[in-house]
Amino acid sequence: MLDTKFDELMEFPASFSFKIIGDASDSLADRVIAVVQQHVPGDYVPSTKVSSKGTYNSITIHVTVKNKAQVETLYVELAAIEGVKRVL
């Protein structure tokens, strides 16, 4: 697991935004939602932006997390999605 200080810096439950940058793909947002649904079920409507050259997609999703472990797990799981370059 990651060694973060989210528990010292945040009060839970909390709204948390994840920004996922990955290769341009029509299915990237769906794959992001699928991973989030496994850990925090809910209705999600992420926003998607395409880079100026169309090479990358940026997906932003807002999640209500219950604890530090959930935040860390989502960072790890989202980063493991095929084609993902960064999770911010």
PDB file of N, CA, C and O in Angstrom, chain B, residues numbered from 101:
ATOM      1  N   MET B 101       0.844  -1.180   0.000  1.00  0.00           N
ATOM      2  CA  MET B 101       0.000   0.000   0.000  1.00  0.00           C
ATOM      3  C   MET B 101       0.886   1.240   0.000  1.00  0.00           C
ATOM      4  O   MET B 101       2.065   1.179   0.348  1.00  0.00           O
ATOM      5  N   LEU B 102       0.308   2.340  -0.389  1.00  0.00           N
ATOM      6  CA  LEU B 102       1.041   3.599  -0.443  1.00  0.00           C
ATOM      7  C   LEU B 102       1.251   4.150   0.961  1.00  0.00           C
ATOM      8  O   LEU B 102       0.486   3.847   1.877  1.00  0.00           O
ATOM      9  N   ASP B 103       2.280   4.951   1.123  1.00  0.00           N
ATOM     10  CA  ASP B 103       2.559   5.572   2.422  1.00  0.00           C
ATOM     11  C   ASP B 103       2.198   7.049   2.339  1.00  0.00           C
ATOM     12  O   ASP B 103       3.063   7.901   2.135  1.00  0.00           O
ATOM     13  N   THR B 104       0.907   7.342   2.500  1.00  0.00           N
ATOM     14  CA  THR B 104       0.423   8.715   2.377  1.00  0.00           C
ATOM     15  C   THR B 104      -0.029   9.245   3.730  1.00  0.00           C
ATOM     16  O   THR B 104      -0.070   8.515   4.720  1.00  0.00           O
ATOM     17  N   LYS B 105      -0.364  10.517   3.751  1.00  0.00           N
ATOM     18  CA  LYS B 105      -0.848  11.155   4.978  1.00  0.00           C
ATOM     19  C   LYS B 105      -2.274  11.674   4.810  1.00  0.00           C
ATOM     20  O   LYS B 105      -2.679  12.636   5.463  1.00  0.00           O
ATOM     21  N   PHE B 106      -3.029  11.021   3.923  1.00  0.00           N
ATOM     22  CA  PHE B 106      -4.397  11.458   3.704  1.00  0.00           C
ATOM     23  C   PHE B 106      -5.198  11.488   5.000  1.00  0.00           C
ATOM     24  O   PHE B 106      -6.018  12.383   5.206  1.00  0.00           O
ATOM     25  N   ASP B 107      -4.961  10.514   5.871  1.00  0.00           N
ATOM     26  CA  ASP B 107      -5.721  10.452   7.120  1.00  0.00           C
ATOM     27  C   ASP B 107      -5.392  11.618   8.041  1.00  0.00           C
ATOM     28  O   ASP B 107      -6.222  11.994   8.869  1.00  0.00           O
ATOM     29  N   GLU B 108      -4.203  12.198   7.919  1.00  0.00           N
ATOM     30  CA  GLU B 108      -3.820  13.349   8.733  1.00  0.00           C
ATOM     31  C   GLU B 108      -4.320  14.660   8.126  1.00  0.00           C
ATOM     32  O   GLU B 108      -4.509  15.643   8.842  1.00  0.00           O
ATOM     33  N   LEU B 109      -4.532  14.676   6.820  1.00  0.00           N
ATOM     34  CA  LEU B 109      -4.853  15.908   6.116  1.00  0.00           C
ATOM     35  C   LEU B 109      -6.339  16.062   5.775  1.00  0.00           C
ATOM     36  O   LEU B 109      -6.794  17.160   5.456  1.00  0.00           O
ATOM     37  N   MET B 110      -7.082  14.973   5.841  1.00  0.00           N
ATOM     38  CA  MET B 110      -8.488  15.002   5.433  1.00  0.00           C
ATOM     39  C   MET B 110      -9.391  14.426   6.509  1.00  0.00           C
ATOM     40  O   MET B 110      -8.975  13.615   7.337  1.00  0.00           O
ATOM     41  N   GLU B 111     -10.634  14.867   6.471  1.00  0.00           N
ATOM     42  CA  GLU B 111     -11.666  14.263   7.310  1.00  0.00           C
ATOM     43  C   GLU B 111     -12.529  13.392   6.400  1.00  0.00           C
ATOM     44  O   GLU B 111     -12.945  13.820   5.324  1.00  0.00           O
ATOM     45  N   PHE B 112     -12.787  12.178   6.843  1.00  0.00           N
ATOM     46  CA  PHE B 112     -13.568  11.236   6.045  1.00  0.00           C
ATOM     47  C   PHE B 112     -14.949  11.054   6.641  1.00  0.00           C
ATOM     48  O   PHE B 112     -15.109  11.153   7.858  1.00  0.00           O
ATOM     49  N   PRO B 113     -15.955  10.788   5.811  1.00  0.00           N
ATOM     50  CA  PRO B 113     -15.928  10.660   4.361  1.00  0.00           C
ATOM     51  C   PRO B 113     -15.645  12.022   3.715  1.00  0.00           C
ATOM     52  O   PRO B 113     -15.922  13.070   4.297  1.00  0.00           O
ATOM     53  N   ALA B 114     -15.086  11.980   2.498  1.00  0.00           N
ATOM     54  CA  ALA B 114     -14.705  13.199   1.794  1.00  0.00           C
ATOM     55  C   ALA B 114     -14.896  13.031   0.294  1.00  0.00           C
ATOM     56  O   ALA B 114     -14.781  11.932  -0.248  1.00  0.00           O
ATOM     57  N   SER B 115     -15.189  14.143  -0.358  1.00  0.00           N
ATOM     58  CA  SER B 115     -15.258  14.149  -1.813  1.00  0.00           C
ATOM     59  C   SER B 115     -13.835  14.256  -2.331  1.00  0.00           C
ATOM     60  O   SER B 115     -13.070  15.111  -1.883  1.00  0.00           O
ATOM     61  N   PHE B 116     -13.479  13.403  -3.263  1.00  0.00           N
ATOM     62  CA  PHE B 116     -12.106  13.353  -3.758  1.00  0.00           C
ATOM     63  C   PHE B 116     -12.146  13.256  -5.277  1.00  0.00           C
ATOM     64  O   PHE B 116     -12.891  12.448  -5.830  1.00  0.00           O
ATOM     65  N   SER B 117     -11.359  14.064  -5.942  1.00  0.00           N
ATOM     66  CA  SER B 117     -11.303  14.041  -7.408  1.00  0.00           C
ATOM     67  C   SER B 117     -10.054  13.307  -7.866  1.00  0.00           C
ATOM     68  O   SER B 117      -8.953  13.557  -7.377  1.00  0.00           O
ATOM     69  N   PHE B 118     -10.241  12.411  -8.799  1.00  0.00           N
ATOM     70  CA  PHE B 118      -9.134  11.708  -9.437  1.00  0.00           C
ATOM     71  C   PHE B 118      -9.076  12.174 -10.884  1.00  0.00           C
ATOM     72  O   PHE B 118     -10.102  12.243 -11.561  1.00  0.00           O
ATOM     73  N   LYS B 119      -7.876  12.493 -11.357  1.00  0.00           N
ATOM     74  CA  LYS B 119      -7.678  12.841 -12.763  1.00  0.00           C
ATOM     75  C   LYS B 119      -6.777  11.776 -13.353  1.00  0.00           C
ATOM     76  O   LYS B 119      -5.656  11.561 -12.893  1.00  0.00           O
ATOM     77  N   ILE B 120      -7.285  11.117 -14.374  1.00  0.00           N
ATOM     78  CA  ILE B 120      -6.576  10.012 -15.002  1.00  0.00           C
ATOM     79  C   ILE B 120      -6.205  10.443 -16.420  1.00  0.00           C
ATOM     80  O   ILE B 120      -7.067  10.845 -17.200  1.00  0.00           O
ATOM     81  N   ILE B 121      -4.928  10.355 -16.742  1.00  0.00           N
ATOM     82  CA  ILE B 121      -4.449  10.707 -18.074  1.00  0.00           C
ATOM     83  C   ILE B 121      -3.975   9.423 -18.743  1.00  0.00           C
ATOM     84  O   ILE B 121      -3.153   8.684 -18.201  1.00  0.00           O
ATOM     85  N   GLY B 122      -4.512   9.178 -19.932  1.00  0.00           N
ATOM     86  CA  GLY B 122      -4.162   7.947 -20.626  1.00  0.00           C
ATOM     87  C   GLY B 122      -4.207   8.104 -22.126  1.00  0.00           C
ATOM     88  O   GLY B 122      -4.613   9.141 -22.652  1.00  0.00           O
ATOM     89  N   ASP B 123      -3.785   7.058 -22.804  1.00  0.00           N
ATOM     90  CA  ASP B 123      -3.842   7.051 -24.261  1.00  0.00           C
ATOM     91  C   ASP B 123      -5.272   7.299 -24.712  1.00  0.00           C
ATOM     92  O   ASP B 123      -6.222   6.863 -24.061  1.00  0.00           O
ATOM     93  N   ALA B 124      -5.420   8.000 -25.828  1.00  0.00           N
ATOM     94  CA  ALA B 124      -6.752   8.276 -26.368  1.00  0.00           C
ATOM     95  C   ALA B 124      -7.478   6.968 -26.645  1.00  0.00           C
ATOM     96  O   ALA B 124      -6.974   6.106 -27.365  1.00  0.00           O
ATOM     97  N   SER B 125      -8.651   6.831 -26.075  1.00  0.00           N
ATOM     98  CA  SER B 125      -9.441   5.611 -26.233  1.00  0.00           C
ATOM     99  C   SER B 125     -10.891   5.926 -25.903  1.00  0.00           C
ATOM    100  O   SER B 125     -11.181   6.619 -24.927  1.00  0.00           O
ATOM    101  N   ASP B 126     -11.798   5.413 -26.724  1.00  0.00           N
ATOM    102  CA  ASP B 126     -13.224   5.621 -26.465  1.00  0.00           C
ATOM    103  C   ASP B 126     -13.683   4.903 -25.198  1.00  0.00           C
ATOM    104  O   ASP B 126     -14.707   5.261 -24.618  1.00  0.00           O
ATOM    105  N   SER B 127     -12.932   3.895 -24.771  1.00  0.00           N
ATOM    106  CA  SER B 127     -13.366   3.090 -23.621  1.00  0.00           C
ATOM    107  C   SER B 127     -12.666   3.468 -22.309  1.00  0.00           C
ATOM    108  O   SER B 127     -12.952   2.867 -21.273  1.00  0.00           O
ATOM    109  N   LEU B 128     -11.761   4.445 -22.332  1.00  0.00           N
ATOM    110  CA  LEU B 128     -11.020   4.777 -21.106  1.00  0.00           C
ATOM    111  C   LEU B 128     -11.951   5.193 -19.966  1.00  0.00           C
ATOM    112  O   LEU B 128     -11.793   4.720 -18.840  1.00  0.00           O
ATOM    113  N   ALA B 129     -12.907   6.060 -20.239  1.00  0.00           N
ATOM    114  CA  ALA B 129     -13.831   6.507 -19.189  1.00  0.00           C
ATOM    115  C   ALA B 129     -14.615   5.329 -18.613  1.00  0.00           C
ATOM    116  O   ALA B 129     -14.826   5.264 -17.401  1.00  0.00           O
ATOM    117  N   ASP B 130     -15.045   4.408 -19.453  1.00  0.00           N
ATOM    118  CA  ASP B 130     -15.790   3.235 -18.989  1.00  0.00           C
ATOM    119  C   ASP B 130     -14.925   2.349 -18.095  1.00  0.00           C
ATOM    120  O   ASP B 130     -15.404   1.812 -17.096  1.00  0.00           O
ATOM    121  N   ARG B 131     -13.656   2.200 -18.456  1.00  0.00           N
ATOM    122  CA  ARG B 131     -12.748   1.390 -17.642  1.00  0.00           C
ATOM    123  C   ARG B 131     -12.476   2.062 -16.297  1.00  0.00           C
ATOM    124  O   ARG B 131     -12.346   1.385 -15.277  1.00  0.00           O
ATOM    125  N   VAL B 132     -12.390   3.393 -16.296  1.00  0.00           N
ATOM    126  CA  VAL B 132     -12.204   4.131 -15.034  1.00  0.00           C
ATOM    127  C   VAL B 132     -13.421   3.929 -14.141  1.00  0.00           C
ATOM    128  O   VAL B 132     -13.280   3.634 -12.954  1.00  0.00           O
ATOM    129  N   ILE B 133     -14.608   4.085 -14.702  1.00  0.00           N
ATOM    130  CA  ILE B 133     -15.841   3.897 -13.924  1.00  0.00           C
ATOM    131  C   ILE B 133     -15.915   2.479 -13.374  1.00  0.00           C
ATOM    132  O   ILE B 133     -16.310   2.293 -12.223  1.00  0.00           O
ATOM    133  N   ALA B 134     -15.551   1.488 -14.152  1.00  0.00           N
ATOM    134  CA  ALA B 134     -15.605   0.092 -13.705  1.00  0.00           C
ATOM    135  C   ALA B 134     -14.711  -0.126 -12.489  1.00  0.00           C
ATOM    136  O   ALA B 134     -15.107  -0.815 -11.549  1.00  0.00           O
ATOM    137  N   VAL B 135     -13.524   0.445 -12.493  1.00  0.00           N
ATOM    138  CA  VAL B 135     -12.613   0.298 -11.352  1.00  0.00           C
ATOM    139  C   VAL B 135     -13.186   1.007 -10.128  1.00  0.00           C
ATOM    140  O   VAL B 135     -13.183   0.448  -9.031  1.00  0.00           O
ATOM    141  N   VAL B 136     -13.674   2.224 -10.303  1.00  0.00           N
ATOM    142  CA  VAL B 136     -14.240   2.965  -9.167  1.00  0.00           C
ATOM    143  C   VAL B 136     -15.445   2.220  -8.605  1.00  0.00           C
ATOM    144  O   VAL B 136     -15.603   2.136  -7.387  1.00  0.00           O
ATOM    145  N   GLN B 137     -16.295   1.679  -9.473  1.00  0.00           N
ATOM    146  CA  GLN B 137     -17.493   0.944  -9.028  1.00  0.00           C
ATOM    147  C   GLN B 137     -17.137  -0.253  -8.149  1.00  0.00           C
ATOM    148  O   GLN B 137     -17.896  -0.597  -7.243  1.00  0.00           O
ATOM    149  N   GLN B 138     -15.997  -0.889  -8.402  1.00  0.00           N
ATOM    150  CA  GLN B 138     -15.589  -2.041  -7.598  1.00  0.00           C
ATOM    151  C   GLN B 138     -15.336  -1.646  -6.144  1.00  0.00           C
ATOM    152  O   GLN B 138     -15.536  -2.453  -5.236  1.00  0.00           O
ATOM    153  N   HIS B 139     -14.901  -0.423  -5.925  1.00  0.00           N
ATOM    154  CA  HIS B 139     -14.503  -0.003  -4.580  1.00  0.00           C
ATOM    155  C   HIS B 139     -15.474   0.977  -3.934  1.00  0.00           C
ATOM    156  O   HIS B 139     -15.626   0.989  -2.713  1.00  0.00           O
ATOM    157  N   VAL B 140     -16.133   1.802  -4.754  1.00  0.00           N
ATOM    158  CA  VAL B 140     -17.086   2.786  -4.241  1.00  0.00           C
ATOM    159  C   VAL B 140     -18.271   2.834  -5.209  1.00  0.00           C
ATOM    160  O   VAL B 140     -18.321   3.694  -6.089  1.00  0.00           O
ATOM    161  N   PRO B 141     -19.221   1.914  -5.045  1.00  0.00           N
ATOM    162  CA  PRO B 141     -20.366   1.880  -5.958  1.00  0.00           C
ATOM    163  C   PRO B 141     -21.139   3.201  -5.937  1.00  0.00           C
ATOM    164  O   PRO B 141     -21.298   3.826  -4.889  1.00  0.00           O
ATOM    165  N   GLY B 142     -21.611   3.607  -7.099  1.00  0.00           N
ATOM    166  CA  GLY B 142     -22.381   4.845  -7.198  1.00  0.00           C
ATOM    167  C   GLY B 142     -22.627   5.192  -8.652  1.00  0.00           C
ATOM    168  O   GLY B 142     -22.220   4.470  -9.561  1.00  0.00           O
ATOM    169  N   ASP B 143     -23.300   6.311  -8.850  1.00  0.00           N
ATOM    170  CA  ASP B 143     -23.571   6.811 -10.199  1.00  0.00           C
ATOM    171  C   ASP B 143     -22.520   7.863 -10.528  1.00  0.00           C
ATOM    172  O   ASP B 143     -22.472   8.915  -9.890  1.00  0.00           O
ATOM    173  N   TYR B 144     -21.689   7.589 -11.506  1.00  0.00           N
ATOM    174  CA  TYR B 144     -20.597   8.490 -11.851  1.00  0.00           C
ATOM    175  C   TYR B 144     -20.730   8.975 -13.284  1.00  0.00           C
ATOM    176  O   TYR B 144     -21.062   8.217 -14.196  1.00  0.00           O
ATOM    177  N   VAL B 145     -20.460  10.258 -13.451  1.00  0.00           N
ATOM    178  CA  VAL B 145     -20.439  10.868 -14.771  1.00  0.00           C
ATOM    179  C   VAL B 145     -19.127  11.642 -14.868  1.00  0.00           C
ATOM    180  O   VAL B 145     -19.083  12.838 -14.578  1.00  0.00           O
ATOM    181  N   PRO B 146     -18.062  10.958 -15.277  1.00  0.00           N
ATOM    182  CA  PRO B 146     -16.766  11.630 -15.357  1.00  0.00           C
ATOM    183  C   PRO B 146     -16.730  12.612 -16.525  1.00  0.00           C
ATOM    184  O   PRO B 146     -17.455  12.464 -17.508  1.00  0.00           O
ATOM    185  N   SER B 147     -15.867  13.618 -16.390  1.00  0.00           N
ATOM    186  CA  SER B 147     -15.669  14.530 -17.517  1.00  0.00           C
ATOM    187  C   SER B 147     -14.441  14.070 -18.292  1.00  0.00           C
ATOM    188  O   SER B 147     -13.470  13.583 -17.713  1.00  0.00           O
ATOM    189  N   THR B 148     -14.502  14.232 -19.604  1.00  0.00           N
ATOM    190  CA  THR B 148     -13.417  13.793 -20.479  1.00  0.00           C
ATOM    191  C   THR B 148     -12.945  14.956 -21.326  1.00  0.00           C
ATOM    192  O   THR B 148     -13.750  15.703 -21.883  1.00  0.00           O
ATOM    193  N   LYS B 149     -11.638  15.102 -21.418  1.00  0.00           N
ATOM    194  CA  LYS B 149     -11.036  16.087 -22.319  1.00  0.00           C
ATOM    195  C   LYS B 149     -10.020  15.377 -23.183  1.00  0.00           C
ATOM    196  O   LYS B 149      -9.314  14.480 -22.722  1.00  0.00           O
ATOM    197  N   VAL B 150      -9.949  15.782 -24.440  1.00  0.00           N
ATOM    198  CA  VAL B 150      -8.996  15.213 -25.382  1.00  0.00           C
ATOM    199  C   VAL B 150      -7.861  16.211 -25.558  1.00  0.00           C
ATOM    200  O   VAL B 150      -8.099  17.415 -25.654  1.00  0.00           O
ATOM    201  N   SER B 151      -6.631  15.716 -25.601  1.00  0.00           N
ATOM    202  CA  SER B 151      -5.477  16.599 -25.778  1.00  0.00           C
ATOM    203  C   SER B 151      -5.547  17.290 -27.142  1.00  0.00           C
ATOM    204  O   SER B 151      -6.268  16.847 -28.037  1.00  0.00           O
ATOM    205  N   SER B 152      -4.798  18.370 -27.286  1.00  0.00           N
ATOM    206  CA  SER B 152      -4.855  19.161 -28.519  1.00  0.00           C
ATOM    207  C   SER B 152      -4.494  18.347 -29.763  1.00  0.00           C
ATOM    208  O   SER B 152      -5.025  18.602 -30.844  1.00  0.00           O
ATOM    209  N   LYS B 153      -3.608  17.384 -29.619  1.00  0.00           N
ATOM    210  CA  LYS B 153      -3.229  16.543 -30.760  1.00  0.00           C
ATOM    211  C   LYS B 153      -4.065  15.270 -30.845  1.00  0.00           C
ATOM    212  O   LYS B 153      -3.917  14.495 -31.790  1.00  0.00           O
ATOM    213  N   GLY B 154      -4.946  15.047 -29.859  1.00  0.00           N
ATOM    214  CA  GLY B 154      -5.790  13.861 -29.863  1.00  0.00           C
ATOM    215  C   GLY B 154      -5.091  12.593 -29.424  1.00  0.00           C
ATOM    216  O   GLY B 154      -5.609  11.492 -29.615  1.00  0.00           O
ATOM    217  N   THR B 155      -3.911  12.745 -28.834  1.00  0.00           N
ATOM    218  CA  THR B 155      -3.115  11.587 -28.432  1.00  0.00           C
ATOM    219  C   THR B 155      -3.545  11.032 -27.077  1.00  0.00           C
ATOM    220  O   THR B 155      -3.461   9.826 -26.842  1.00  0.00           O
ATOM    221  N   TYR B 156      -4.006  11.911 -26.188  1.00  0.00           N
ATOM    222  CA  TYR B 156      -4.338  11.518 -24.817  1.00  0.00           C
ATOM    223  C   TYR B 156      -5.745  11.960 -24.452  1.00  0.00           C
ATOM    224  O   TYR B 156      -6.286  12.913 -25.012  1.00  0.00           O
ATOM    225  N   ASN B 157      -6.321  11.242 -23.499  1.00  0.00           N
ATOM    226  CA  ASN B 157      -7.580  11.628 -22.877  1.00  0.00           C
ATOM    227  C   ASN B 157      -7.316  11.903 -21.410  1.00  0.00           C
ATOM    228  O   ASN B 157      -6.504  11.234 -20.771  1.00  0.00           O
ATOM    229  N   SER B 158      -8.005  12.886 -20.894  1.00  0.00           N
ATOM    230  CA  SER B 158      -7.954  13.199 -19.477  1.00  0.00           C
ATOM    231  C   SER B 158      -9.355  12.973 -18.912  1.00  0.00           C
ATOM    232  O   SER B 158     -10.324  13.583 -19.365  1.00  0.00           O
ATOM    233  N   ILE B 159      -9.448  12.099 -17.930  1.00  0.00           N
ATOM    234  CA  ILE B 159     -10.729  11.759 -17.308  1.00  0.00           C
ATOM    235  C   ILE B 159     -10.700  12.270 -15.868  1.00  0.00           C
ATOM    236  O   ILE B 159      -9.781  11.948 -15.115  1.00  0.00           O
ATOM    237  N   THR B 160     -11.693  13.059 -15.484  1.00  0.00           N
ATOM    238  CA  THR B 160     -11.814  13.512 -14.103  1.00  0.00           C
ATOM    239  C   THR B 160     -13.080  12.903 -13.524  1.00  0.00           C
ATOM    240  O   THR B 160     -14.160  13.001 -14.106  1.00  0.00           O
ATOM    241  N   ILE B 161     -12.922  12.267 -12.353  1.00  0.00           N
ATOM    242  CA  ILE B 161     -14.063  11.625 -11.694  1.00  0.00           C
ATOM    243  C   ILE B 161     -14.055  12.010 -10.223  1.00  0.00           C
ATOM    244  O   ILE B 161     -13.008  12.005  -9.575  1.00  0.00           O
ATOM    245  N   HIS B 162     -15.230  12.345  -9.702  1.00  0.00           N
ATOM    246  CA  HIS B 162     -15.383  12.741  -8.301  1.00  0.00           C
ATOM    247  C   HIS B 162     -15.990  11.579  -7.523  1.00  0.00           C
ATOM    248  O   HIS B 162     -17.028  11.035  -7.898  1.00  0.00           O
ATOM    249  N   VAL B 163     -15.323  11.212  -6.433  1.00  0.00           N
ATOM    250  CA  VAL B 163     -15.711  10.043  -5.648  1.00  0.00           C
ATOM    251  C   VAL B 163     -15.808  10.443  -4.177  1.00  0.00           C
ATOM    252  O   VAL B 163     -14.980  11.214  -3.691  1.00  0.00           O
ATOM    253  N   THR B 164     -16.798   9.934  -3.471  1.00  0.00           N
ATOM    254  CA  THR B 164     -16.866  10.128  -2.023  1.00  0.00           C
ATOM    255  C   THR B 164     -16.185   8.933  -1.371  1.00  0.00           C
ATOM    256  O   THR B 164     -16.705   7.817  -1.379  1.00  0.00           O
ATOM    257  N   VAL B 165     -15.015   9.190  -0.810  1.00  0.00           N
ATOM    258  CA  VAL B 165     -14.214   8.128  -0.189  1.00  0.00           C
ATOM    259  C   VAL B 165     -14.463   8.093   1.311  1.00  0.00           C
ATOM    260  O   VAL B 165     -14.753   9.115   1.933  1.00  0.00           O
ATOM    261  N   LYS B 166     -14.344   6.889   1.884  1.00  0.00           N
ATOM    262  CA  LYS B 166     -14.641   6.699   3.307  1.00  0.00           C
ATOM    263  C   LYS B 166     -13.404   6.731   4.190  1.00  0.00           C
ATOM    264  O   LYS B 166     -13.497   7.019   5.384  1.00  0.00           O
ATOM    265  N   ASN B 167     -12.235   6.434   3.603  1.00  0.00           N
ATOM    266  CA  ASN B 167     -11.028   6.378   4.429  1.00  0.00           C
ATOM    267  C   ASN B 167      -9.777   6.443   3.553  1.00  0.00           C
ATOM    268  O   ASN B 167      -9.853   6.411   2.325  1.00  0.00           O
ATOM    269  N   LYS B 168      -8.636   6.536   4.212  1.00  0.00           N
ATOM    270  CA  LYS B 168      -7.344   6.621   3.539  1.00  0.00           C
ATOM    271  C   LYS B 168      -7.106   5.402   2.651  1.00  0.00           C
ATOM    272  O   LYS B 168      -6.623   5.545   1.527  1.00  0.00           O
ATOM    273  N   ALA B 169      -7.430   4.232   3.126  1.00  0.00           N
ATOM    274  CA  ALA B 169      -7.187   3.002   2.371  1.00  0.00           C
ATOM    275  C   ALA B 169      -7.932   3.020   1.035  1.00  0.00           C
ATOM    276  O   ALA B 169      -7.415   2.536   0.029  1.00  0.00           O
ATOM    277  N   GLN B 170      -9.134   3.572   1.025  1.00  0.00           N
ATOM    278  CA  GLN B 170      -9.909   3.632  -0.214  1.00  0.00           C
ATOM    279  C   GLN B 170      -9.218   4.551  -1.230  1.00  0.00           C
ATOM    280  O   GLN B 170      -9.152   4.225  -2.415  1.00  0.00           O
ATOM    281  N   VAL B 171      -8.710   5.683  -0.776  1.00  0.00           N
ATOM    282  CA  VAL B 171      -8.007   6.609  -1.671  1.00  0.00           C
ATOM    283  C   VAL B 171      -6.776   5.925  -2.259  1.00  0.00           C
ATOM    284  O   VAL B 171      -6.553   5.967  -3.469  1.00  0.00           O
ATOM    285  N   GLU B 172      -5.992   5.305  -1.410  1.00  0.00           N
ATOM    286  CA  GLU B 172      -4.770   4.646  -1.863  1.00  0.00           C
ATOM    287  C   GLU B 172      -5.067   3.499  -2.823  1.00  0.00           C
ATOM    288  O   GLU B 172      -4.380   3.336  -3.831  1.00  0.00           O
ATOM    289  N   THR B 173      -6.076   2.716  -2.514  1.00  0.00           N
ATOM    290  CA  THR B 173      -6.455   1.603  -3.389  1.00  0.00           C
ATOM    291  C   THR B 173      -6.880   2.112  -4.757  1.00  0.00           C
ATOM    292  O   THR B 173      -6.497   1.545  -5.780  1.00  0.00           O
ATOM    293  N   LEU B 174      -7.667   3.174  -4.779  1.00  0.00           N
ATOM    294  CA  LEU B 174      -8.104   3.717  -6.063  1.00  0.00           C
ATOM    295  C   LEU B 174      -6.924   4.246  -6.873  1.00  0.00           C
ATOM    296  O   LEU B 174      -6.880   4.049  -8.087  1.00  0.00           O
ATOM    297  N   TYR B 175      -5.974   4.908  -6.232  1.00  0.00           N
ATOM    298  CA  TYR B 175      -4.781   5.358  -6.963  1.00  0.00           C
ATOM    299  C   TYR B 175      -4.074   4.168  -7.623  1.00  0.00           C
ATOM    300  O   TYR B 175      -3.722   4.230  -8.801  1.00  0.00           O
ATOM    301  N   VAL B 176      -3.872   3.113  -6.883  1.00  0.00           N
ATOM    302  CA  VAL B 176      -3.159   1.938  -7.400  1.00  0.00           C
ATOM    303  C   VAL B 176      -3.956   1.261  -8.513  1.00  0.00           C
ATOM    304  O   VAL B 176      -3.406   0.943  -9.567  1.00  0.00           O
ATOM    305  N   GLU B 177      -5.246   1.040  -8.279  1.00  0.00           N
ATOM    306  CA  GLU B 177      -6.088   0.339  -9.257  1.00  0.00           C
ATOM    307  C   GLU B 177      -6.277   1.152 -10.543  1.00  0.00           C
ATOM    308  O   GLU B 177      -6.255   0.595 -11.640  1.00  0.00           O
ATOM    309  N   LEU B 178      -6.462   2.466 -10.404  1.00  0.00           N
ATOM    310  CA  LEU B 178      -6.628   3.302 -11.588  1.00  0.00           C
ATOM    311  C   LEU B 178      -5.340   3.345 -12.410  1.00  0.00           C
ATOM    312  O   LEU B 178      -5.385   3.342 -13.641  1.00  0.00           O
ATOM    313  N   ALA B 179      -4.207   3.385 -11.736  1.00  0.00           N
ATOM    314  CA  ALA B 179      -2.919   3.405 -12.439  1.00  0.00           C
ATOM    315  C   ALA B 179      -2.662   2.105 -13.187  1.00  0.00           C
ATOM    316  O   ALA B 179      -1.888   2.083 -14.144  1.00  0.00           O
ATOM    317  N   ALA B 180      -3.303   1.025 -12.762  1.00  0.00           N
ATOM    318  CA  ALA B 180      -3.088  -0.296 -13.384  1.00  0.00           C
ATOM    319  C   ALA B 180      -3.928  -0.493 -14.656  1.00  0.00           C
ATOM    320  O   ALA B 180      -3.755  -1.488 -15.359  1.00  0.00           O
ATOM    321  N   ILE B 181      -4.821   0.435 -14.951  1.00  0.00           N
ATOM    322  CA  ILE B 181      -5.642   0.315 -16.151  1.00  0.00           C
ATOM    323  C   ILE B 181      -4.738   0.434 -17.385  1.00  0.00           C
ATOM    324  O   ILE B 181      -3.882   1.315 -17.460  1.00  0.00           O
ATOM    325  N   GLU B 182      -4.942  -0.460 -18.335  1.00  0.00           N
ATOM    326  CA  GLU B 182      -4.138  -0.450 -19.553  1.00  0.00           C
ATOM    327  C   GLU B 182      -4.249   0.901 -20.267  1.00  0.00           C
ATOM    328  O   GLU B 182      -5.350   1.397 -20.506  1.00  0.00           O
ATOM    329  N   GLY B 183      -3.113   1.480 -20.600  1.00  0.00           N
ATOM    330  CA  GLY B 183      -3.069   2.755 -21.323  1.00  0.00           C
ATOM    331  C   GLY B 183      -2.988   3.984 -20.435  1.00  0.00           C
ATOM    332  O   GLY B 183      -2.760   5.087 -20.932  1.00  0.00           O
ATOM    333  N   VAL B 184      -3.172   3.817 -19.126  1.00  0.00           N
ATOM    334  CA  VAL B 184      -3.104   4.957 -18.215  1.00  0.00           C
ATOM    335  C   VAL B 184      -1.656   5.352 -18.004  1.00  0.00           C
ATOM    336  O   VAL B 184      -0.799   4.511 -17.736  1.00  0.00           O
ATOM    337  N   LYS B 185      -1.395   6.655 -18.128  1.00  0.00           N
ATOM    338  CA  LYS B 185      -0.040   7.192 -17.962  1.00  0.00           C
ATOM    339  C   LYS B 185       0.163   7.813 -16.589  1.00  0.00           C
ATOM    340  O   LYS B 185       1.235   7.676 -15.999  1.00  0.00           O
ATOM    341  N   ARG B 186      -0.867   8.501 -16.069  1.00  0.00           N
ATOM    342  CA  ARG B 186      -0.760   9.188 -14.778  1.00  0.00           C
ATOM    343  C   ARG B 186      -2.111   9.203 -14.075  1.00  0.00           C
ATOM    344  O   ARG B 186      -3.159   9.251 -14.719  1.00  0.00           O
ATOM    345  N   VAL B 187      -2.073   9.162 -12.750  1.00  0.00           N
ATOM    346  CA  VAL B 187      -3.262   9.371 -11.937  1.00  0.00           C
ATOM    347  C   VAL B 187      -2.919  10.490 -10.967  1.00  0.00           C
ATOM    348  O   VAL B 187      -1.978  10.382 -10.182  1.00  0.00           O
ATOM    349  N   LEU B 188      -3.678  11.544 -11.031  1.00  0.00           N
ATOM    350  CA  LEU B 188      -3.436  12.707 -10.177  1.00  0.00           C
ATOM    351  C   LEU B 188      -4.587  12.910  -9.225  1.00  0.00           C
ATOM    352  O   LEU B 188      -4.567  13.843  -8.423  1.00  0.00           O
TER     353      LEU B 188
END
